[in-house]
């Protein structure tokens, strides 16, 4: 089986940038942001071998992969992994919109 390509939706890219930018400004360094991004990529790559690794959501086709204080909401096809959004678990869950 060929390795699935990871695709970040427009919304997920924006959320990812906001999170990484927040930590870069707060820490006055990009070290933690780079480490966090690498961790996201590493955890997403595990989905190739264990596609049901994430937790179920209200959407049948979408699962959530917990990485530190974040949840990466993703959808799988036979060839790609689509990251729909990145959620900081410290936020109000009423504001979560996955798709």
Buried (B, 14 or more C-beta within 10 A) or exposed (E): EEEBEBBBBEBBBEBBEEBBEEBBEEEEEBEEBEEBBEEBEEBBEEBBEEBEBBEEBEEEEBBBBBBEEBBBBBBBEEEEBBBBBBBBEEEEEEEBEBE
